[in-house]
Amino acid sequence: PPGRKVLIVYAHQEPKSLNGSLKSVAVEELSKQGCSVTVSDLYAMQFEPRATRNDIVGCLHNSEEFNYGVETWEAYKRGGLSSDLIEEQKKVQEADLLIFQFPLYWFSMPAIMKGWMDRVLVQGFAHEFPNCYDSGLLKNKLALFSFTTGGSKEMYAKGGISGDIRYLLWPMQHGIMHFCGVKVLAPHICFAPEYVSEEKRKEMLIAWAQRLKTLWKEEPINCSPEWYFK
């Protein structure tokens, strides 16, 4: 619907890749609906994935012994985080929907995107014990993981060699997004695009565009462990 804000966090080195095309389709389709769409193109931004002392501007809370979690939490409260983090947090804060677009690396997201999670979702901003899971600080937002795999759908089936693809979604969807209070829409998975015809890849893009047309009508997945492990 018009006025909705979407942040696409995108991790692929090549604009002409299927991931690049999926990202472009999302920008186009959602903009057409009147949404305002922002893209964080992590490789193009040369986003720093490492959680270091550089993320805190000015003096440390405890200069004797460095504790990243404590220091970023304290820095967040006094507005002392580095400018790249403040910028990403502002994009997250404004977004109604977060779309993560990436190729699956080793059953997980690429390091540059994991680094975005590590650095951006600071305590005080995204969660604050006991305010986590359903009471996480980013409630009222939606997230969707859209990714490509190397392995086929059969490999990622329940009886397949790689196990149910849902098992891999547990740390990403539940451990990160749901922990921060974000509701999660069903993932969008393009299986083994490198091993299918050009025709099939086109179909993958069309299917994504179709889904985006009615995305705002979708219900989030059930947030319980059963969804992943039943």
PLY file of the C-alpha trace (Angstrom):
ply
format ascii 1.0
element vertex 230
property float x
property float y
property float z
element edge 229
property int vertex1
property int vertex2
end_header
0.00 0.00 0.00
1.15 3.56 -0.66
3.25 5.06 2.08
4.72 1.78 3.33
8.49 1.81 3.72
10.70 -1.09 2.72
14.40 -1.65 3.38
16.15 -4.22 1.20
19.44 -5.40 2.68
21.23 -6.90 -0.30
24.42 -8.96 -0.35
25.72 -9.94 -3.79
28.80 -8.79 -5.66
27.28 -8.88 -9.16
24.29 -6.77 -10.28
23.64 -9.13 -13.21
23.27 -12.14 -10.89
19.90 -13.70 -10.07
20.17 -12.10 -6.62
20.72 -8.74 -8.32
17.66 -9.32 -10.49
15.53 -10.41 -7.53
16.52 -7.22 -5.74
15.64 -5.10 -8.81
12.28 -6.85 -9.22
11.46 -6.06 -5.58
12.44 -2.40 -5.95
10.35 -2.08 -9.12
7.29 -3.97 -7.92
7.11 -2.34 -4.48
7.74 1.15 -5.90
4.90 0.54 -8.35
2.64 -0.08 -5.34
3.57 3.32 -3.96
5.95 2.02 -1.30
9.15 3.89 -0.67
12.06 1.48 -1.07
15.60 1.88 0.26
18.40 -0.53 -0.62
21.49 -1.17 1.48
23.81 -2.73 -1.13
26.37 -4.07 1.32
29.17 -4.90 -1.13
28.78 -1.62 -3.02
28.86 0.25 0.31
31.92 -1.74 1.35
30.03 -2.35 4.56
32.33 -3.24 7.46
31.26 -6.63 8.86
33.63 -6.67 11.85
32.41 -5.63 15.29
35.26 -3.49 16.65
36.18 -0.58 18.90
35.70 1.67 15.83
31.94 1.32 16.24
32.09 3.53 19.33
32.83 7.23 18.93
34.62 8.88 21.84
35.42 7.45 25.24
34.64 3.91 26.29
32.36 3.06 29.17
35.08 0.77 30.51
38.51 1.37 28.99
40.09 -1.35 31.15
38.37 -4.24 29.42
36.57 -4.06 26.09
33.09 -5.62 25.97
31.49 -4.97 22.57
27.91 -5.61 23.69
28.14 -3.31 26.69
30.06 -0.60 24.82
27.66 -0.42 21.86
24.67 -0.43 24.20
26.11 2.48 26.19
27.12 4.27 22.97
23.64 3.82 21.52
22.08 5.44 24.60
24.31 8.52 24.33
24.24 8.75 20.53
27.87 7.66 20.30
27.74 4.93 17.66
29.70 5.33 14.41
27.86 7.12 11.60
27.48 4.03 9.37
25.59 2.25 12.17
23.40 5.25 12.93
22.49 5.42 9.26
21.51 1.74 9.03
19.54 1.94 12.28
17.62 4.91 10.91
16.70 2.88 7.80
15.55 -0.02 9.99
13.60 2.28 12.30
11.68 3.77 9.38
10.97 0.48 7.60
7.70 -1.42 7.83
9.28 -4.36 6.01
12.87 -5.63 5.84
13.80 -7.85 2.91
17.11 -9.70 3.09
18.33 -10.75 -0.36
21.38 -13.02 -0.57
22.90 -16.28 -1.77
23.08 -18.99 0.90
26.70 -19.50 2.01
27.44 -22.58 4.13
23.85 -22.95 5.41
23.80 -19.27 6.39
23.98 -15.70 5.16
27.20 -14.23 3.69
29.64 -12.76 6.24
28.96 -9.20 5.12
25.25 -9.62 5.93
25.93 -11.42 9.21
28.19 -8.47 10.06
25.25 -6.14 9.36
23.19 -8.13 11.89
26.06 -8.17 14.42
26.66 -4.43 14.23
23.29 -2.84 13.49
20.97 -4.75 15.86
22.46 -3.22 18.98
21.05 -3.73 22.46
18.87 -0.77 23.33
17.92 -0.37 19.68
16.67 -3.82 18.62
16.32 -5.70 21.91
16.71 -5.08 25.62
16.29 -8.02 27.94
13.55 -8.90 28.95
12.20 -7.09 25.87
12.95 -9.72 23.28
11.01 -12.16 21.11
7.38 -11.03 21.13
8.29 -7.90 23.08
11.48 -7.13 21.12
12.02 -3.46 20.38
11.39 -3.81 16.62
7.85 -5.12 16.94
5.31 -4.00 14.32
7.88 -4.67 11.61
7.94 -7.50 9.10
10.93 -9.34 7.68
11.36 -11.65 4.70
14.42 -13.71 3.81
14.79 -14.12 0.04
17.73 -16.23 -1.02
19.22 -18.57 -3.59
20.77 -21.97 -2.90
23.42 -24.11 -4.56
21.59 -27.34 -3.74
18.33 -28.53 -5.25
14.95 -28.56 -3.56
15.25 -32.37 -3.12
18.54 -31.98 -1.24
16.84 -29.58 1.17
13.75 -31.71 1.75
13.08 -33.32 5.12
14.56 -36.66 4.07
17.23 -35.04 1.88
21.00 -35.03 2.38
21.01 -31.38 3.57
17.97 -31.70 5.82
14.86 -29.54 5.78
15.66 -26.00 4.57
13.61 -24.75 7.53
16.29 -25.92 9.95
18.66 -23.32 8.48
16.08 -20.59 8.90
15.90 -21.07 12.67
19.00 -18.97 13.53
18.18 -16.27 10.98
14.43 -15.92 11.33
13.96 -16.93 14.94
17.32 -16.22 16.60
17.77 -12.79 15.02
14.52 -11.36 13.64
11.97 -12.81 16.04
14.35 -12.15 18.93
14.15 -8.44 18.03
10.33 -8.60 17.91
10.08 -8.63 14.11
7.32 -10.76 12.57
8.55 -13.03 9.80
6.88 -13.73 6.47
7.46 -17.08 4.75
10.90 -17.15 3.13
11.30 -16.85 -0.63
13.72 -19.49 -1.85
15.11 -19.92 -5.37
16.64 -23.40 -5.45
19.79 -24.07 -7.49
19.44 -21.27 -10.06
22.87 -22.08 -11.50
21.70 -25.53 -12.57
18.47 -24.61 -14.32
17.64 -23.15 -17.73
17.46 -19.42 -18.50
13.71 -20.02 -18.91
13.40 -21.38 -15.36
15.36 -18.42 -13.97
12.93 -16.06 -15.71
10.09 -17.97 -14.08
11.75 -17.48 -10.69
11.75 -13.70 -11.23
8.13 -13.71 -12.38
7.09 -15.78 -9.34
8.78 -13.27 -7.02
7.10 -10.32 -8.75
3.74 -12.12 -8.43
4.23 -12.77 -4.75
5.17 -9.15 -4.10
1.85 -8.00 -5.59
-0.07 -9.51 -2.66
2.70 -9.50 -0.05
0.94 -7.09 2.30
-2.00 -9.49 2.60
0.20 -12.34 3.86
0.11 -13.53 7.45
3.46 -13.99 9.24
4.60 -17.54 9.92
3.92 -19.08 13.30
6.77 -17.96 15.56
7.08 -21.22 17.46
9.81 -23.85 17.14
7.17 -26.18 15.62
7.27 -24.25 12.35
10.94 -25.12 11.99
11.21 -28.57 13.51
7.80 -30.21 13.33
0 1
1 2
2 3
3 4
4 5
5 6
6 7
7 8
8 9
9 10
10 11
11 12
12 13
13 14
14 15
15 16
16 17
17 18
18 19
19 20
20 21
21 22
22 23
23 24
24 25
25 26
26 27
27 28
28 29
29 30
30 31
31 32
32 33
33 34
34 35
35 36
36 37
37 38
38 39
39 40
40 41
41 42
42 43
43 44
44 45
45 46
46 47
47 48
48 49
49 50
50 51
51 52
52 53
53 54
54 55
55 56
56 57
57 58
58 59
59 60
60 61
61 62
62 63
63 64
64 65
65 66
66 67
67 68
68 69
69 70
70 71
71 72
72 73
73 74
74 75
75 76
76 77
77 78
78 79
79 80
80 81
81 82
82 83
83 84
84 85
85 86
86 87
87 88
88 89
89 90
90 91
91 92
92 93
93 94
94 95
95 96
96 97
97 98
98 99
99 100
100 101
101 102
102 103
103 104
104 105
105 106
106 107
107 108
108 109
109 110
110 111
111 112
112 113
113 114
114 115
115 116
116 117
117 118
118 119
119 120
120 121
121 122
122 123
123 124
124 125
125 126
126 127
127 128
128 129
129 130
130 131
131 132
132 133
133 134
134 135
135 136
136 137
137 138
138 139
139 140
140 141
141 142
142 143
143 144
144 145
145 146
146 147
147 148
148 149
149 150
150 151
151 152
152 153
153 154
154 155
155 156
156 157
157 158
158 159
159 160
160 161
161 162
162 163
163 164
164 165
165 166
166 167
167 168
168 169
169 170
170 171
171 172
172 173
173 174
174 175
175 176
176 177
177 178
178 179
179 180
180 181
181 182
182 183
183 184
184 185
185 186
186 187
187 188
188 189
189 190
190 191
191 192
192 193
193 194
194 195
195 196
196 197
197 198
198 199
199 200
200 201
201 202
202 203
203 204
204 205
205 206
206 207
207 208
208 209
209 210
210 211
211 212
212 213
213 214
214 215
215 216
216 217
217 218
218 219
219 220
220 221
221 222
222 223
223 224
224 225
225 226
226 227
227 228
228 229
